[in-house]
Amino acid sequence: FVNLMEGHIWLESEGLGRGSTAIFIVKLGIPGRSDECKLSAVHKGPGNQVKPNFSGLKVVVMDENSV
């Protein structure tokens, strides 16, 4: 999938029992019209901090330990 997006993927580890990091870089498009941007998805939270809205996004989490 990463290759189809003209990207790269690799793993890094600091040693046995220290965990690993999966890193990927892909090219993403930029919407052609400003109304396609979901600027309304970012709103201010307490303390005037930006609080992004990640609802609707799908995330893959990998762990070798059984749950």
N, CA, C, O and CB atoms as a CASP TS submission, in Angstrom:
PFRMAT TS
TARGET T0000
AUTHOR 0000-0000-0000
METHOD Language model
MODEL 1
PARENT N/A
ATOM      1  N   PHE     1       0.823  -1.186   0.000  1.00  0.00           N
ATOM      2  CA  PHE     1       0.000   0.000   0.000  1.00  0.00           C
ATOM      3  C   PHE     1       0.869   1.252   0.000  1.00  0.00           C
ATOM      4  O   PHE     1       0.605   2.203  -0.737  1.00  0.00           O
ATOM      5  CB  PHE     1      -0.937  -0.004   1.201  1.00  0.00           C
ATOM      6  N   VAL     2       1.901   1.245   0.827  1.00  0.00           N
ATOM      7  CA  VAL     2       2.818   2.387   0.887  1.00  0.00           C
ATOM      8  C   VAL     2       3.519   2.567  -0.451  1.00  0.00           C
ATOM      9  O   VAL     2       3.712   3.696  -0.903  1.00  0.00           O
ATOM     10  CB  VAL     2       3.856   2.200   2.015  1.00  0.00           C
ATOM     11  N   ASN     3       3.900   1.468  -1.086  1.00  0.00           N
ATOM     12  CA  ASN     3       4.553   1.533  -2.391  1.00  0.00           C
ATOM     13  C   ASN     3       3.617   2.144  -3.439  1.00  0.00           C
ATOM     14  O   ASN     3       4.066   2.915  -4.287  1.00  0.00           O
ATOM     15  CB  ASN     3       5.005   0.130  -2.834  1.00  0.00           C
ATOM     16  N   LEU     4       2.338   1.813  -3.393  1.00  0.00           N
ATOM     17  CA  LEU     4       1.374   2.384  -4.333  1.00  0.00           C
ATOM     18  C   LEU     4       1.248   3.895  -4.160  1.00  0.00           C
ATOM     19  O   LEU     4       0.898   4.603  -5.105  1.00  0.00           O
ATOM     20  CB  LEU     4       0.009   1.725  -4.152  1.00  0.00           C
ATOM     21  N   MET     5       1.530   4.384  -2.967  1.00  0.00           N
ATOM     22  CA  MET     5       1.461   5.818  -2.687  1.00  0.00           C
ATOM     23  C   MET     5       2.825   6.487  -2.856  1.00  0.00           C
ATOM     24  O   MET     5       3.050   7.593  -2.366  1.00  0.00           O
ATOM     25  CB  MET     5       0.935   6.056  -1.271  1.00  0.00           C
ATOM     26  N   GLU     6       3.736   5.798  -3.559  1.00  0.00           N
ATOM     27  CA  GLU     6       5.079   6.310  -3.823  1.00  0.00           C
ATOM     28  C   GLU     6       5.815   6.659  -2.529  1.00  0.00           C
ATOM     29  O   GLU     6       6.490   7.684  -2.446  1.00  0.00           O
ATOM     30  CB  GLU     6       5.004   7.539  -4.726  1.00  0.00           C
ATOM     31  N   GLY     7       5.677   5.801  -1.528  1.00  0.00           N
ATOM     32  CA  GLY     7       6.286   6.081  -0.236  1.00  0.00           C
ATOM     33  C   GLY     7       7.300   5.047   0.176  1.00  0.00           C
ATOM     34  O   GLY     7       7.686   4.179  -0.607  1.00  0.00           O
ATOM     35  N   HIS     8       7.724   5.152   1.411  1.00  0.00           N
ATOM     36  CA  HIS     8       8.710   4.249   1.999  1.00  0.00           C
ATOM     37  C   HIS     8       8.213   3.838   3.379  1.00  0.00           C
ATOM     38  O   HIS     8       7.510   4.597   4.047  1.00  0.00           O
ATOM     39  CB  HIS     8      10.125   4.921   2.084  1.00  0.00           C
ATOM     40  N   ILE     9       8.586   2.626   3.802  1.00  0.00           N
ATOM     41  CA  ILE     9       8.233   2.147   5.130  1.00  0.00           C
ATOM     42  C   ILE     9       9.414   1.375   5.694  1.00  0.00           C
ATOM     43  O   ILE     9      10.080   0.642   4.964  1.00  0.00           O
ATOM     44  CB  ILE     9       6.953   1.263   5.091  1.00  0.00           C
ATOM     45  N   TRP    10       9.682   1.532   6.991  1.00  0.00           N
ATOM     46  CA  TRP    10      10.758   0.784   7.614  1.00  0.00           C
ATOM     47  C   TRP    10      10.486   0.664   9.114  1.00  0.00           C
ATOM     48  O   TRP    10       9.642   1.371   9.666  1.00  0.00           O
ATOM     49  CB  TRP    10      12.127   1.461   7.351  1.00  0.00           C
ATOM     50  N   LEU    11      11.216  -0.241   9.757  1.00  0.00           N
ATOM     51  CA  LEU    11      11.109  -0.463  11.195  1.00  0.00           C
ATOM     52  C   LEU    11      12.420  -0.104  11.865  1.00  0.00           C
ATOM     53  O   LEU    11      13.493  -0.325  11.304  1.00  0.00           O
ATOM     54  CB  LEU    11      10.726  -1.922  11.503  1.00  0.00           C
ATOM     55  N   GLU    12      12.333   0.443  13.054  1.00  0.00           N
ATOM     56  CA  GLU    12      13.514   0.731  13.857  1.00  0.00           C
ATOM     57  C   GLU    12      13.303   0.141  15.241  1.00  0.00           C
ATOM     58  O   GLU    12      12.188   0.154  15.762  1.00  0.00           O
ATOM     59  CB  GLU    12      13.790   2.265  13.936  1.00  0.00           C
ATOM     60  N   SER    13      14.379  -0.380  15.842  1.00  0.00           N
ATOM     61  CA  SER    13      14.306  -0.958  17.174  1.00  0.00           C
ATOM     62  C   SER    13      15.584  -0.631  17.929  1.00  0.00           C
ATOM     63  O   SER    13      16.668  -0.564  17.350  1.00  0.00           O
ATOM     64  CB  SER    13      14.082  -2.486  17.105  1.00  0.00           C
ATOM     65  N   GLU    14      15.436  -0.429  19.236  1.00  0.00           N
ATOM     66  CA  GLU    14      16.606  -0.166  20.077  1.00  0.00           C
ATOM     67  C   GLU    14      17.093  -1.429  20.761  1.00  0.00           C
ATOM     68  O   GLU    14      17.928  -1.351  21.662  1.00  0.00           O
ATOM     69  CB  GLU    14      16.283   0.895  21.122  1.00  0.00           C
ATOM     70  N   GLY    15      16.600  -2.583  20.364  1.00  0.00           N
ATOM     71  CA  GLY    15      17.076  -3.845  20.926  1.00  0.00           C
ATOM     72  C   GLY    15      15.952  -4.702  21.472  1.00  0.00           C
ATOM     73  O   GLY    15      14.813  -4.253  21.599  1.00  0.00           O
ATOM     74  N   LEU    16      16.284  -5.924  21.789  1.00  0.00           N
ATOM     75  CA  LEU    16      15.337  -6.908  22.284  1.00  0.00           C
ATOM     76  C   LEU    16      14.647  -6.410  23.555  1.00  0.00           C
ATOM     77  O   LEU    16      15.300  -5.987  24.509  1.00  0.00           O
ATOM     78  CB  LEU    16      16.044  -8.238  22.549  1.00  0.00           C
ATOM     79  N   GLY    17      13.335  -6.468  23.546  1.00  0.00           N
ATOM     80  CA  GLY    17      12.559  -6.036  24.702  1.00  0.00           C
ATOM     81  C   GLY    17      12.396  -4.538  24.844  1.00  0.00           C
ATOM     82  O   GLY    17      11.816  -4.082  25.829  1.00  0.00           O
ATOM     83  N   ARG    18      12.885  -3.758  23.895  1.00  0.00           N
ATOM     84  CA  ARG    18      12.827  -2.291  23.978  1.00  0.00           C
ATOM     85  C   ARG    18      11.739  -1.710  23.092  1.00  0.00           C
ATOM     86  O   ARG    18      11.522  -0.498  23.095  1.00  0.00           O
ATOM     87  CB  ARG    18      14.167  -1.691  23.592  1.00  0.00           C
ATOM     88  N   GLY    19      11.043  -2.566  22.327  1.00  0.00           N
ATOM     89  CA  GLY    19       9.986  -2.076  21.445  1.00  0.00           C
ATOM     90  C   GLY    19      10.519  -1.700  20.080  1.00  0.00           C
ATOM     91  O   GLY    19      11.731  -1.646  19.868  1.00  0.00           O
ATOM     92  N   SER    20       9.628  -1.445  19.173  1.00  0.00           N
ATOM     93  CA  SER    20       9.978  -1.083  17.798  1.00  0.00           C
ATOM     94  C   SER    20       9.104   0.066  17.339  1.00  0.00           C
ATOM     95  O   SER    20       8.028   0.306  17.888  1.00  0.00           O
ATOM     96  CB  SER    20       9.825  -2.292  16.846  1.00  0.00           C
ATOM     97  N   THR    21       9.574   0.766  16.338  1.00  0.00           N
ATOM     98  CA  THR    21       8.823   1.861  15.744  1.00  0.00           C
ATOM     99  C   THR    21       8.681   1.597  14.258  1.00  0.00           C
ATOM    100  O   THR    21       9.674   1.373  13.566  1.00  0.00           O
ATOM    101  CB  THR    21       9.513   3.226  16.005  1.00  0.00           C
ATOM    102  N   ALA    22       7.447   1.622  13.763  1.00  0.00           N
ATOM    103  CA  ALA    22       7.187   1.505  12.327  1.00  0.00           C
ATOM    104  C   ALA    22       7.040   2.920  11.781  1.00  0.00           C
ATOM    105  O   ALA    22       6.229   3.702  12.277  1.00  0.00           O
ATOM    106  CB  ALA    22       5.898   0.633  12.031  1.00  0.00           C
ATOM    107  N   ILE    23       7.821   3.244  10.764  1.00  0.00           N
ATOM    108  CA  ILE    23       7.824   4.585  10.180  1.00  0.00           C
ATOM    109  C   ILE    23       7.438   4.473   8.718  1.00  0.00           C
ATOM    110  O   ILE    23       7.926   3.592   8.011  1.00  0.00           O
ATOM    111  CB  ILE    23       9.215   5.273  10.338  1.00  0.00           C
ATOM    112  N   PHE    24       6.564   5.359   8.260  1.00  0.00           N
ATOM    113  CA  PHE    24       6.241   5.382   6.841  1.00  0.00           C
ATOM    114  C   PHE    24       6.092   6.816   6.370  1.00  0.00           C
ATOM    115  O   PHE    24       5.661   7.698   7.112  1.00  0.00           O
ATOM    116  CB  PHE    24       4.959   4.584   6.557  1.00  0.00           C
ATOM    117  N   ILE    25       6.456   7.018   5.127  1.00  0.00           N
ATOM    118  CA  ILE    25       6.345   8.318   4.481  1.00  0.00           C
ATOM    119  C   ILE    25       5.584   8.097   3.185  1.00  0.00           C
ATOM    120  O   ILE    25       5.970   7.249   2.381  1.00  0.00           O
ATOM    121  CB  ILE    25       7.758   8.975   4.224  1.00  0.00           C
ATOM    122  N   VAL    26       4.509   8.848   2.970  1.00  0.00           N
ATOM    123  CA  VAL    26       3.725   8.744   1.740  1.00  0.00           C
ATOM    124  C   VAL    26       3.420  10.144   1.226  1.00  0.00           C
ATOM    125  O   VAL    26       3.421  11.118   1.979  1.00  0.00           O
ATOM    126  CB  VAL    26       2.410   7.944   1.978  1.00  0.00           C
ATOM    127  N   LYS    27       3.160  10.220  -0.068  1.00  0.00           N
ATOM    128  CA  LYS    27       2.756  11.482  -0.672  1.00  0.00           C
ATOM    129  C   LYS    27       1.245  11.604  -0.540  1.00  0.00           C
ATOM    130  O   LYS    27       0.507  10.692  -0.913  1.00  0.00           O
ATOM    131  CB  LYS    27       3.204  11.570  -2.168  1.00  0.00           C
ATOM    132  N   LEU    28       0.792  12.725  -0.012  1.00  0.00           N
ATOM    133  CA  LEU    28      -0.632  12.976   0.140  1.00  0.00           C
ATOM    134  C   LEU    28      -1.030  14.151  -0.729  1.00  0.00           C
ATOM    135  O   LEU    28      -0.256  15.093  -0.902  1.00  0.00           O
ATOM    136  CB  LEU    28      -0.994  13.239   1.613  1.00  0.00           C
ATOM    137  N   GLY    29      -2.225  14.098  -1.272  1.00  0.00           N
ATOM    138  CA  GLY    29      -2.710  15.188  -2.107  1.00  0.00           C
ATOM    139  C   GLY    29      -3.203  16.356  -1.275  1.00  0.00           C
ATOM    140  O   GLY    29      -3.487  16.218  -0.085  1.00  0.00           O
ATOM    141  N   ILE    30      -3.297  17.494  -1.914  1.00  0.00           N
ATOM    142  CA  ILE    30      -3.831  18.695  -1.290  1.00  0.00           C
ATOM    143  C   ILE    30      -5.142  19.007  -1.993  1.00  0.00           C
ATOM    144  O   ILE    30      -5.176  19.053  -3.222  1.00  0.00           O
ATOM    145  CB  ILE    30      -2.820  19.904  -1.376  1.00  0.00           C
ATOM    146  N   PRO    31      -6.231  19.225  -1.244  1.00  0.00           N
ATOM    147  CA  PRO    31      -7.515  19.520  -1.882  1.00  0.00           C
ATOM    148  C   PRO    31      -7.415  20.728  -2.798  1.00  0.00           C
ATOM    149  O   PRO    31      -6.722  21.697  -2.487  1.00  0.00           O
ATOM    150  CB  PRO    31      -8.591  19.757  -0.827  1.00  0.00           C
ATOM    151  N   GLY    32      -8.106  20.669  -3.924  1.00  0.00           N
ATOM    152  CA  GLY    32      -8.073  21.756  -4.891  1.00  0.00           C
ATOM    153  C   GLY    32      -8.929  22.937  -4.499  1.00  0.00           C
ATOM    154  O   GLY    32      -8.668  24.061  -4.929  1.00  0.00           O
ATOM    155  N   ARG    33      -9.956  22.701  -3.684  1.00  0.00           N
ATOM    156  CA  ARG    33     -10.855  23.782  -3.275  1.00  0.00           C
ATOM    157  C   ARG    33     -10.799  23.924  -1.764  1.00  0.00           C
ATOM    158  O   ARG    33     -10.711  22.930  -1.043  1.00  0.00           O
ATOM    159  CB  ARG    33     -12.313  23.515  -3.750  1.00  0.00           C
ATOM    160  N   SER    34     -10.849  25.151  -1.290  1.00  0.00           N
ATOM    161  CA  SER    34     -10.728  25.392   0.146  1.00  0.00           C
ATOM    162  C   SER    34     -11.873  24.778   0.933  1.00  0.00           C
ATOM    163  O   SER    34     -11.705  24.445   2.106  1.00  0.00           O
ATOM    164  CB  SER    34     -10.664  26.874   0.419  1.00  0.00           C
ATOM    165  N   ASP    35     -13.052  24.620   0.300  1.00  0.00           N
ATOM    166  CA  ASP    35     -14.171  24.043   1.045  1.00  0.00           C
ATOM    167  C   ASP    35     -13.994  22.544   1.259  1.00  0.00           C
ATOM    168  O   ASP    35     -14.747  21.940   2.024  1.00  0.00           O
ATOM    169  CB  ASP    35     -15.480  24.309   0.317  1.00  0.00           C
ATOM    170  N   GLU    36     -13.009  21.931   0.594  1.00  0.00           N
ATOM    171  CA  GLU    36     -12.728  20.520   0.818  1.00  0.00           C
ATOM    172  C   GLU    36     -11.894  20.323   2.075  1.00  0.00           C
ATOM    173  O   GLU    36     -11.864  19.227   2.634  1.00  0.00           O
ATOM    174  CB  GLU    36     -12.013  19.922  -0.387  1.00  0.00           C
ATOM    175  N   CYS    37     -11.219  21.372   2.521  1.00  0.00           N
ATOM    176  CA  CYS    37     -10.436  21.272   3.752  1.00  0.00           C
ATOM    177  C   CYS    37     -11.392  21.226   4.932  1.00  0.00           C
ATOM    178  O   CYS    37     -12.406  21.924   4.947  1.00  0.00           O
ATOM    179  CB  CYS    37      -9.440  22.463   3.890  1.00  0.00           C
ATOM    180  N   LYS    38     -11.075  20.423   5.894  1.00  0.00           N
ATOM    181  CA  LYS    38     -11.942  20.303   7.057  1.00  0.00           C
ATOM    182  C   LYS    38     -11.391  21.161   8.188  1.00  0.00           C
ATOM    183  O   LYS    38     -11.060  20.653   9.260  1.00  0.00           O
ATOM    184  CB  LYS    38     -12.072  18.826   7.501  1.00  0.00           C
ATOM    185  N   LEU    39     -11.294  22.462   7.943  1.00  0.00           N
ATOM    186  CA  LEU    39     -10.777  23.355   8.968  1.00  0.00           C
ATOM    187  C   LEU    39     -11.689  23.388  10.179  1.00  0.00           C
ATOM    188  O   LEU    39     -11.236  23.655  11.292  1.00  0.00           O
ATOM    189  CB  LEU    39     -10.602  24.755   8.411  1.00  0.00           C
ATOM    190  N   SER    40     -12.979  23.116   9.972  1.00  0.00           N
ATOM    191  CA  SER    40     -13.906  23.110  11.093  1.00  0.00           C
ATOM    192  C   SER    40     -13.646  21.937  12.029  1.00  0.00           C
ATOM    193  O   SER    40     -14.169  21.912  13.143  1.00  0.00           O
ATOM    194  CB  SER    40     -15.337  23.066  10.589  1.00  0.00           C
ATOM    195  N   ALA    41     -12.843  20.959  11.593  1.00  0.00           N
ATOM    196  CA  ALA    41     -12.539  19.802  12.433  1.00  0.00           C
ATOM    197  C   ALA    41     -11.593  20.170  13.568  1.00  0.00           C
ATOM    198  O   ALA    41     -11.424  19.393  14.508  1.00  0.00           O
ATOM    199  CB  ALA    41     -11.932  18.685  11.593  1.00  0.00           C
ATOM    200  N   VAL    42     -10.977  21.340  13.491  1.00  0.00           N
ATOM    201  CA  VAL    42     -10.065  21.779  14.548  1.00  0.00           C
ATOM    202  C   VAL    42     -10.771  22.868  15.340  1.00  0.00           C
ATOM    203  O   VAL    42     -11.193  23.881  14.782  1.00  0.00           O
ATOM    204  CB  VAL    42      -8.697  22.295  13.961  1.00  0.00           C
ATOM    205  N   HIS    43     -10.894  22.655  16.627  1.00  0.00           N
ATOM    206  CA  HIS    43     -11.530  23.654  17.468  1.00  0.00           C
ATOM    207  C   HIS    43     -10.690  23.873  18.718  1.00  0.00           C
ATOM    208  O   HIS    43      -9.806  23.080  19.043  1.00  0.00           O
ATOM    209  CB  HIS    43     -12.966  23.230  17.840  1.00  0.00           C
ATOM    210  N   LYS    44     -10.983  24.952  19.398  1.00  0.00           N
ATOM    211  CA  LYS    44     -10.198  25.301  20.578  1.00  0.00           C
ATOM    212  C   LYS    44     -10.750  24.573  21.797  1.00  0.00           C
ATOM    213  O   LYS    44     -11.962  24.500  22.004  1.00  0.00           O
ATOM    214  CB  LYS    44     -10.202  26.830  20.811  1.00  0.00           C
ATOM    215  N   GLY    45      -9.837  24.038  22.594  1.00  0.00           N
ATOM    216  CA  GLY    45     -10.211  23.373  23.835  1.00  0.00           C
ATOM    217  C   GLY    45      -9.948  24.294  25.012  1.00  0.00           C
ATOM    218  O   GLY    45      -9.693  25.484  24.826  1.00  0.00           O
ATOM    219  N   PRO    46     -10.009  23.753  26.221  1.00  0.00           N
ATOM    220  CA  PRO    46      -9.721  24.572  27.411  1.00  0.00           C
ATOM    221  C   PRO    46      -8.320  25.178  27.336  1.00  0.00           C
ATOM    222  O   PRO    46      -7.396  24.552  26.815  1.00  0.00           O
ATOM    223  CB  PRO    46      -9.860  23.727  28.693  1.00  0.00           C
ATOM    224  N   GLY    47      -8.169  26.362  27.844  1.00  0.00           N
ATOM    225  CA  GLY    47      -6.866  27.022  27.838  1.00  0.00           C
ATOM    226  C   GLY    47      -6.479  27.539  26.469  1.00  0.00           C
ATOM    227  O   GLY    47      -5.306  27.822  26.225  1.00  0.00           O
ATOM    228  N   ASN    48      -7.452  27.669  25.564  1.00  0.00           N
ATOM    229  CA  ASN    48      -7.219  28.204  24.217  1.00  0.00           C
ATOM    230  C   ASN    48      -6.255  27.345  23.405  1.00  0.00           C
ATOM    231  O   ASN    48      -5.585  27.856  22.507  1.00  0.00           O
ATOM    232  CB  ASN    48      -6.681  29.620  24.310  1.00  0.00           C
ATOM    233  N   GLN    49      -6.173  26.049  23.705  1.00  0.00           N
ATOM    234  CA  GLN    49      -5.312  25.133  22.966  1.00  0.00           C
ATOM    235  C   GLN    49      -6.093  24.526  21.808  1.00  0.00           C
ATOM    236  O   GLN    49      -7.292  24.273  21.921  1.00  0.00           O
ATOM    237  CB  GLN    49      -4.756  24.024  23.894  1.00  0.00           C
ATOM    238  N   VAL    50      -5.405  24.296  20.697  1.00  0.00           N
ATOM    239  CA  VAL    50      -6.041  23.650  19.552  1.00  0.00           C
ATOM    240  C   VAL    50      -6.298  22.197  19.907  1.00  0.00           C
ATOM    241  O   VAL    50      -5.402  21.497  20.377  1.00  0.00           O
ATOM    242  CB  VAL    50      -5.161  23.766  18.268  1.00  0.00           C
ATOM    243  N   LYS    51      -7.520  21.748  19.682  1.00  0.00           N
ATOM    244  CA  LYS    51      -7.905  20.375  19.993  1.00  0.00           C
ATOM    245  C   LYS    51      -8.441  19.742  18.709  1.00  0.00           C
ATOM    246  O   LYS    51      -9.591  19.983  18.341  1.00  0.00           O
ATOM    247  CB  LYS    51      -8.977  20.324  21.151  1.00  0.00           C
ATOM    248  N   PRO    52      -7.621  18.929  18.015  1.00  0.00           N
ATOM    249  CA  PRO    52      -8.070  18.332  16.760  1.00  0.00           C
ATOM    250  C   PRO    52      -9.171  17.308  16.991  1.00  0.00           C
ATOM    251  O   PRO    52      -9.211  16.645  18.027  1.00  0.00           O
ATOM    252  CB  PRO    52      -6.901  17.681  16.036  1.00  0.00           C
ATOM    253  N   ASN    53     -10.060  17.189  16.017  1.00  0.00           N
ATOM    254  CA  ASN    53     -11.140  16.212  16.060  1.00  0.00           C
ATOM    255  C   ASN    53     -10.758  15.049  15.156  1.00  0.00           C
ATOM    256  O   ASN    53     -10.714  15.205  13.936  1.00  0.00           O
ATOM    257  CB  ASN    53     -12.504  16.846  15.622  1.00  0.00           C
ATOM    258  N   PHE    54     -10.480  13.889  15.736  1.00  0.00           N
ATOM    259  CA  PHE    54     -10.064  12.726  14.970  1.00  0.00           C
ATOM    260  C   PHE    54     -11.198  11.733  14.763  1.00  0.00           C
ATOM    261  O   PHE    54     -10.948  10.597  14.361  1.00  0.00           O
ATOM    262  CB  PHE    54      -8.910  12.045  15.656  1.00  0.00           C
ATOM    263  N   SER    55     -12.443  12.131  15.029  1.00  0.00           N
ATOM    264  CA  SER    55     -13.553  11.199  14.844  1.00  0.00           C
ATOM    265  C   SER    55     -13.661  10.813  13.372  1.00  0.00           C
ATOM    266  O   SER    55     -13.495  11.652  12.486  1.00  0.00           O
ATOM    267  CB  SER    55     -14.883  11.818  15.343  1.00  0.00           C
ATOM    268  N   GLY    56     -13.937   9.550  13.123  1.00  0.00           N
ATOM    269  CA  GLY    56     -14.065   9.053  11.758  1.00  0.00           C
ATOM    270  C   GLY    56     -12.772   8.542  11.160  1.00  0.00           C
ATOM    271  O   GLY    56     -12.799   7.902  10.109  1.00  0.00           O
ATOM    272  N   LEU    57     -11.630   8.805  11.800  1.00  0.00           N
ATOM    273  CA  LEU    57     -10.355   8.315  11.291  1.00  0.00           C
ATOM    274  C   LEU    57     -10.144   6.872  11.720  1.00  0.00           C
ATOM    275  O   LEU    57     -10.630   6.452  12.770  1.00  0.00           O
ATOM    276  CB  LEU    57      -9.195   9.199  11.782  1.00  0.00           C
ATOM    277  N   LYS    58      -9.422   6.118  10.908  1.00  0.00           N
ATOM    278  CA  LYS    58      -9.088   4.738  11.239  1.00  0.00           C
ATOM    279  C   LYS    58      -7.596   4.655  11.502  1.00  0.00           C
ATOM    280  O   LYS    58      -6.799   5.219  10.752  1.00  0.00           O
ATOM    281  CB  LYS    58      -9.510   3.762  10.102  1.00  0.00           C
ATOM    282  N   VAL    59      -7.212   3.955  12.563  1.00  0.00           N
ATOM    283  CA  VAL    59      -5.817   3.851  12.978  1.00  0.00           C
ATOM    284  C   VAL    59      -5.455   2.380  13.124  1.00  0.00           C
ATOM    285  O   VAL    59      -6.245   1.588  13.638  1.00  0.00           O
ATOM    286  CB  VAL    59      -5.568   4.618  14.309  1.00  0.00           C
ATOM    287  N   VAL    60      -4.263   2.017  12.673  1.00  0.00           N
ATOM    288  CA  VAL    60      -3.757   0.662  12.844  1.00  0.00           C
ATOM    289  C   VAL    60      -2.733   0.686  13.971  1.00  0.00           C
ATOM    290  O   VAL    60      -1.793   1.480  13.942  1.00  0.00           O
ATOM    291  CB  VAL    60      -3.131   0.109  11.518  1.00  0.00           C
ATOM    292  N   VAL    61      -2.912  -0.177  14.958  1.00  0.00           N
ATOM    293  CA  VAL    61      -1.977  -0.296  16.072  1.00  0.00           C
ATOM    294  C   VAL    61      -1.454  -1.720  16.088  1.00  0.00           C
ATOM    295  O   VAL    61      -2.232  -2.673  16.047  1.00  0.00           O
ATOM    296  CB  VAL    61      -2.653   0.077  17.435  1.00  0.00           C
ATOM    297  N   MET    62      -0.121  -1.869  16.150  1.00  0.00           N
ATOM    298  CA  MET    62       0.485  -3.199  16.161  1.00  0.00           C
ATOM    299  C   MET    62       1.169  -3.419  17.501  1.00  0.00           C
ATOM    300  O   MET    62       1.834  -2.528  18.028  1.00  0.00           O
ATOM    301  CB  MET    62       1.495  -3.367  14.991  1.00  0.00           C
ATOM    302  N   ASP    63       0.998  -4.622  18.043  1.00  0.00           N
ATOM    303  CA  ASP    63       1.668  -4.992  19.282  1.00  0.00           C
ATOM    304  C   ASP    63       1.858  -6.494  19.283  1.00  0.00           C
ATOM    305  O   ASP    63       0.931  -7.243  18.973  1.00  0.00           O
ATOM    306  CB  ASP    63       0.862  -4.526  20.531  1.00  0.00           C
ATOM    307  N   GLU    64       3.067  -6.941  19.635  1.00  0.00           N
ATOM    308  CA  GLU    64       3.331  -8.378  19.616  1.00  0.00           C
ATOM    309  C   GLU    64       2.807  -9.069  20.863  1.00  0.00           C
ATOM    310  O   GLU    64       2.735 -10.298  20.897  1.00  0.00           O
ATOM    311  CB  GLU    64       4.817  -8.635  19.477  1.00  0.00           C
ATOM    312  N   ASN    65       2.439  -8.313  21.887  1.00  0.00           N
ATOM    313  CA  ASN    65       1.907  -8.896  23.118  1.00  0.00           C
ATOM    314  C   ASN    65       0.423  -9.191  22.960  1.00  0.00           C
ATOM    315  O   ASN    65      -0.323  -8.376  22.417  1.00  0.00           O
ATOM    316  CB  ASN    65       2.142  -7.953  24.315  1.00  0.00           C
ATOM    317  N   SER    66      -0.006 -10.360  23.435  1.00  0.00           N
ATOM    318  CA  SER    66      -1.431 -10.688  23.350  1.00  0.00           C
ATOM    319  C   SER    66      -2.200  -9.840  24.347  1.00  0.00           C
ATOM    320  O   SER    66      -1.687  -9.472  25.404  1.00  0.00           O
ATOM    321  CB  SER    66      -1.677 -12.200  23.615  1.00  0.00           C
ATOM    322  N   VAL    67      -3.423  -9.542  23.996  1.00  0.00           N
ATOM    323  CA  VAL    67      -4.261  -8.678  24.842  1.00  0.00           C
ATOM    324  C   VAL    67      -5.172  -9.532  25.678  1.00  0.00           C
ATOM    325  O   VAL    67      -5.962  -9.008  26.463  1.00  0.00           O
ATOM    326  CB  VAL    67      -5.087  -7.684  23.995  1.00  0.00           C
TER
END
